[in-house]
Amino acid sequence: MWREWVGASGTAGRGRALATDDEAFDRAAALLDAGGVVVHPTSTVYGLGGRPRPEVDARIAAIKGRPPGPLIRLAASRDAIIEALPGARWTDAARRLADAFWPGPLTLVLEDASDTGVAMRVDPHPVVRRLLDRAGGLLTSTSLNVTGSPPARTGGEVRAVLSGIGSEAGAVGWLDAGDLAGSTPSTLVRVTEDAVEILREGAVPATDVTRVLTPHPRSPHPVGESSQ
């Protein structure tokens, strides 16, 4: 189901159901092309996504009430990520983790030309995969929530977040897939040439990450869990 929301001073209906099935994805792709943002389901929580452009990242950050910063890149496949992000450095450990957990709730942070690296995930939810098919195979995305609050998983929680957006956010689309099954956010793992670091343990347990890497005792990638 496709719904559209506007800022508090807008005159359009807030959250009206406007389209279903193929038309819903057409509307979502059109809004993304126009620089808008779309609420979409993932295998863990609802996300807020757009085209990977600095101005779109800034809009998403403003809706969440956080400073602008790097966001996750969602793709339909690892091949799509490699093509879209050729500067990402794929170590042997990164390849093994992607093979083991993608599509799934594991986000990899790989080194690139930036100071922060690039975060990426291949998600299995059929709705976001259809959206990616219509949107060129790559989205910038983050969990839908006001910073400091839990990510939205239900329709009511999505409405609660969107009801707080201001008119400067413009139109926000919502691919409404109903309430999502209870889950923690994705596990976030940084992989460099020298180490593998678990930045956030989530839907993939740290023990499973370790298990994938430990069959290779000579690997130069020790696994460590950060305090973040």
WOMOPE-V805393 format. One record per helix or strand. SS is the DSSP state (H for helix, E for strand). FROM is the first residue (numbers start at 1). TO is the last residue. If there is no record, write none. Layout:
ss={SS & SS}
from={FROM & FROM}
to={TO & TO}
//
This chain:
ss={E & E & H & E & E & H & E & H & H & E & E & H & E & H & H & E & E & E & H & E}
from={2 & 16 & 21 & 37 & 46 & 54 & 72 & 78 & 92 & 106 & 118 & 126 & 138 & 155 & 167 & 172 & 187 & 195 & 206 & 222}
to={5 & 19 & 33 & 41 & 50 & 64 & 75 & 84 & 101 & 110 & 122 & 134 & 143 & 162 & 169 & 175 & 191 & 200 & 214 & 225}
//
